[in-house]
């Protein structure tokens, strides 16, 4: 199967490199002619001793063949019409076959893809998700990113990195299904046409997957504004199977599916393996700690807990959506809400910010513009467990969340305070809020605004007289 398909618009660096390498080079054999394939087959039948004796001769033969083939490849690239970023593997009209002067911009299978020299020490970043054995040097990565950025801007597009689990879908092992979830097995959709389904039983993986409501519409509309990547902490086989469910026609992601096997840091995600300018990248993920180096590019998603095992994984002692035989709202759920935010950011970037001739490195500025929901508000938290006075205040997640949304936070009362955040209306500060006609709101008011990217009416989040349940999310689920 081809690593990439042709697209008149989505000719990104990763897609073009995949198409280029797939069409012109076989990832397991650098010669692509039928005669050479037969020759390679004959060589495979030689004895180990003969191969060892002739290894040096074969390397020389490979080098000469690569040089000849490289000339043919570059001629083919130059004849291709339209934008081809990795037609950018060679921008020059003439190919230098001298290995001594070659900067070795990248390698494939241990050999420089420009001059064909076998490299003793490989450097740079591995891009195995594009093509097995591919490495690109830092200078080449920068050049490709710059080229691709210019191409995307012409098409009014940015980059969007999408997490899988709990962001676009929820998966569970079949053996982890509870008795209350057994009904799901009879309701699974056909794998023959996944574009019309949302619940799939992958028996060959002993797994069941539920796509998040609105995901098909989300991907279609987001693809018009962004070049999209999948980036998951799951392994590569899992990532590819999920990509098939989300994008069966390969029109959204193509070769841009990154798994934990493709990352450069253990237990971390990074943009070093993304062929896109960091300044133009947005990330949707439910796990902030996975992006320690790129938090300013992150839009934190509300986790999708469809299966009971997902709730247990995160310590929620409540019934899951599947156990309740319910689901997120199609039109008012997390994906529908964040799509509106993505449209606003896209609009600010292209119609507002770039119109002022600003430097094209301001995706964070656009993100900040969309985050200022609480500008001009001053919040104080009360002293019970759920708010921020029993810990270092400025490190509490609610404090950081409110500040990110534009609020000013403190632990002391004064006339400038506009909101008291509490879970118990009986505390001293809660009573002060009522006396001084200040807003008294439950912490879920901040959380909901953060996840929906829209300020909510304060009256919808009243503070109860009695102490609430230990887990707001459990209460929220039971209220459904």
N, C-alpha and C positions, 0 to 999 in steps of 0.2 A: 504494500500500500504506500502511496506517495506520502512523503512527509509534509507536503504543503500543496495546496491547490491554487490555481490561478485566480486572481481577483483584481478587478480594475481599480479598486480603491485600496484594499488592504494589502499593499505590497510593502509590508514592513521589513525591517532588517532581518528579524528572525524568520519570517515567512520566506523572503527571497533567498536567504542563505539556505534554508531547508530545501526550497525548490531547486536552487542551483546545485547543491551537493547531490540531491536525490536524482536529478535529471542527468547530471554530467559525470558523477562519480558513484560507484557502488561502495557502500560503507565497509564492506568486507573485502573488496578487491579494487585497487586503484585503477586497473585497466577495465574498460567497459565494452570492448569489441567482442563479438562472438568468438573470433579466433583466439583472443587472449584468454577468454573464459575456458575454452577447451585446453589451452596451454596450461592454465593454472590447475585444471583438474588432473592433467597428466603429471604435473609437478607434485601434486598431493599424493600420488601413488608411488612416488619414489621412496626409497628407504630413508630412515632417520640418519644413517651414516652419510648417505649421499647428500642429504640436505645440509648437514653440518659442514661438509667439505665445500659445498657450492654456495654457502650463505653469502659470502662476500661478493661473488659473481652475480648472484640474483639481485643483491642490493644495487649494484652498478646498473644492472639491466632495468630495475625498477626506476632508478633515477632518470635514465635516458628516456624511458617510456613516459614518465610523468612530465618531463620537459616537453616532449612532443605533444602530449595530450593537453598540457596547459595552454600551449599555443592555440590548439583547436578550441578549447573552452573559451578563451578570451575572445577569439574571433566570433564565436557563437553569441557571447554576451553583447558584443558591440553591435550585432545585427538585430538584437531584440528591441522592439519598439516600446516606448512608454517608460515610466519610472521603474527602476530596478535597483533598489538600494544595495543589494549584494551582487548586482551587476557591478557593484562597487567593490567587489573583491579585487578588481583591477580597474582603476580609473584611467590608467595610461593606455595609449593606443599601441604602444609597443611593449613587449614583454622582455625583461632582462632575465636571461637564463643563468646569470652568474650567481652562484650560491654565496660567494664571499661577500657581495655587496647587498644581498637581500636582508631586509630588516626582520624577516620571519614574523609577519603580523599575526599568524595563527597556524595551527597545526591540525591535521586530521590523521588519526591512527599513528601518531608519532612522526609524521612527515610534514614539513612546511607546505601549505597548500599553494604557495606562490612559486617557489623554486623547486620543490620536490625533494629537498635535502632531508635526510633522516636526522632528527634532533636528539642529541644525547640527553639534554636536560630541557624539559618542557616547562614553560612559565605561563602566567596569565590565568584566566578564569575558564573553567570547564563549562561548556554549553551542550551537555549531552542530551538535553531534552530536545534540542534542535536536530542534532545529528550525533550518533554515538562516536565518541573519541574526539570530538571537536573541542579545541581550545583557542581562545582569542587573547591576544596581548592587550594591555591596557590602552595603548595608543590606538589600536584598531577599534577597540570598544568605544572609545571617545569619538572617533571619526564616524563610526556607524550610527551612534546615537545622535550626533549632530545632523547627519544626513537624513536620518529617519524623522527627526524633529521637524525639519524644514518641510518634509513631505506631508506629515500629519497636519501641520499648521495650514498648509494649502487646502486641506480638506476639512479644516475646522474641527480637528480631533485632538484629544488628550489621551493619556494612558490610564487604565483602570485595572487594578489588581484585585482579584476576587478570591476570597477564602471559600472552601467548600463546606466543611462540617459546621453546623449550627449557623451558617450564614446563608448558603444557597440550598442546603438540604440537611437531612438528618438520617444517619444510618445506624443499624444495630445488627448484631449477630442473631441468627434465627433462634439459637439456644437461649438467648437472653429475653425473648418475648415472654411476657407474663400470660397466665391463663386468660386474663381480660383482653389480651391482644391477639388471641388465636384467630379471631374473626378476620383479621387483616389478611391472612393467607388466602382466603377465598375472594378477597377484593382486589388482589394485586392485578395491575394492568399488564397487558401483553408487551413483551419485549420486541415483538415484530414491528411495532410502530410506536416508539417511545414518545414521539412528539405529541401524542394525544393523551398521555397518561401522567400520573404523578406519584403512584405507589408501585414499586417494583420489587419482586422477589428474585434475587440473584442466587439461585440454588447452587451454581457452580462456585460461588464464593461463600456459601452458607450465610447469606446476608440479605437484609431487606432495607431498602432506601426509600425515603419519602422526600420528594421535592417540595420546597417551600412554596406556599401559595403566591401567585403572581410572578413566579420566576421566569416563565416563558415570555411574558410581556416585558418584564424588566430587562432581560437580555436583548430582546429585539430593539427596544428603544435606547438602551444604553449603548448598543453597538453603533448607533448612528452618531454618537458623540465621542466615543472612546475606542481605542484599540485595547482589547481586553485580554488579560492573562488569568489563568487559574493558578493559584499558588496554595498548596496544601501541605500540612504536616503528615499526611498519609503517604504510603509508599507509592511507587510509580504505577504498578498494576491497578491499584485502587483508583488513583487519580485518572487514569485513562478510561476506566470503566464509567466513572462518574461523568467524565467529559462526554462520553457517548450518550448518556441519558440526557444531559443538558443541551448538547449540541450535536445531534445525530448527523446533521448534514455538514458539519465542520465549517460553518459560515461565521461563527463568532470567535473561536479560539484557535482553530487550525493547529499548528505545532506548538502554540504557546501554553503548554501545560507543564507546570513546574511542581515537583514533589519534594519531599524531604531528601530523597536520594540525589537531587540536583543542587541542593544548597551548599554553601561553603562553610556554614557554622552549624554545629549540632544544636538542636532545639531552638533555632532561631531562623527567622526569615529575613532576607535582605534583598535590596534592589541591585546588588552587584551582578546578579544573574539575569537581570531584566535589561533588554536592549532598548531602554527608554530613558530620557532625561529625567532625573529625580525631581527637578523643578516643575515637571508637568505630569507627575504621577499622583493619582489618588488611590487609596487602599481601603477596601471594605473587609473588615475582619472582626470577629467577636472576641479575640484575645489580644489585648494591648501588649502584654509582655512578649509576644512573639516578634514585635517590631521595635525593639529598644532603640535602634538607630534611626528609625523613620516615623516616630510618633506624630510628628507635625504633619505628616501626609495621611494619617490614619483617620478614618471615620469608623468609630466603634459601633458595631452592630449588636442589637439585642439578640440573644441566643435563641435559636429555634429548637425547642425541646418537644419533638413529636412523640418519641418513644419513651417508655418508662425507664429504660436503661440510661437514657440521656439525663433524666432528672436525677437518678441515683448517682451518676458519675459526678455531678456537681453538688451533691449533698442536699437536694431538694426533696423533702419528705412529703410529697404531694402526688396526686394523680396526674399523669401526663395527658397531653391532648388526645393521644390514641385511646387511652383508658376511658377518657370522658367522651369518646366518639365525637370529638370536636376538632377544630383547626383554627389557624389564624385567619383573620379577615383578608379576603382577596384584595379589596380596594383600600383598606385602612391599615393593613399590616406593615411590617417593617420594610419590606422591599418596595412597596408602593410609596411609602413615606420617604425613603432615602432616594428614590428616583427623582422626586421633586427637588431634593437638595442638589443632586448631581446636575439637574437642568439649570438650577440657579447658579451653581459654580461655573458651569460651561458658559452661561450667558455673561456673567461678570468677567470671565477671562477674555472672551472674544469680543463682546460688544461694548464693554465698559473699560476694562483695564487696558487691553491692547490698543484701543482707539486713542489712548493718550500717549502712544509711542513709548510705552514703558518697556523695560527689558523683559524678555520672555523667561522669567524665572520666578514667577509670583503665584504659583498655584496655592501656596500657603496663605498668601494675602487673600485670595478668593475664598479659601476655606474659612479664614478668620471672619470675613465679611458675613458669611452665612451662620457663624456660630454666635454672634452677638445678640442672643435672645434676651438677656437679662441686663443689658447695659443701663446704668443709672440706678440699679437696685442694690441695696445693702442688706445682706443676709446675716442672721445670727442663729447659731444652733443651740439647742438646749443640752443639758448634761446627761441625758440618758444614753444607754448603750448605742443606740442607732445613729446618733449624731456625733459631732466632732469635738466635744470638750474633754472626753476621757482619754484622748490620745494626742499626739502632736497634731494640732489643729490643721496646719497647712499641708499635712500629708494625708489627711482623711480623704477617701475617694469622693465623698459628696462635696467637700470643700473644693477639691481640684476640679470636679465636674462643673460646679457653679461658676468658678472663676473662668474656666474655659468658655463658658457661655456668656461671659461678660459681666458677671456680678462682682461686687466687692464683698468679702467675707470677714467676719470678726467674731470674737467671743464675748465682747462687752456691749451692753446696751447703750445707745445714745439716740438723740432725736433723728439722726440720719437713717436709722434702721427702717427698712421698708417691709421686711419679711422675717418672721421667726419660724425656723424649721424645726419641727418637733414631732414626736410620736405619742405624746401624752399631754393633754390639755390642762393637767393639774399642776404642772411645774410653775415655778415663779416667773420664768420668762414667758411662758405661754399665757399666764394670767396678765402679765404686763402688756402683751400684744393685744389682748382683748380690751384692756382698759384704755390703751393709747390708740385704738382703732388701726392697728397694724395688721397686715396679713399674717395669719397663722396657718401654715401648710404642712402637710405630711411630706416626708422625704421623697415619696413617689412622684411628687410634683416636679422636682428637679430631674429625676430619672426619666420620667416620661417625656419631658421636653427634650432631653438629651437624645433619647432613642428616636423620637418622632421628628426632631429638628423643628419643632414648632411650639411656641409658648402655649401652655394650657390655662384655662380659666382656674383661678385659685379656688373658687368655690367647689370645684369638682374633686378637691383633695383635702377635705376637712380633717382635723385632728380629733381623734376619739378621746372621750373622757377616761376610758379604761385602757390599760396597756394592750397593745396589739399583739397578734401572734408573732412568734419569733421570726417567721420568714414571710416578708411581704409577698413574695412571689407565690408562696403556697396559698396565701389568702386570695391573691388575685386569681389564681387558677380555680379555687373553690367557688369564687363568686360567679364564675361563668355558668 
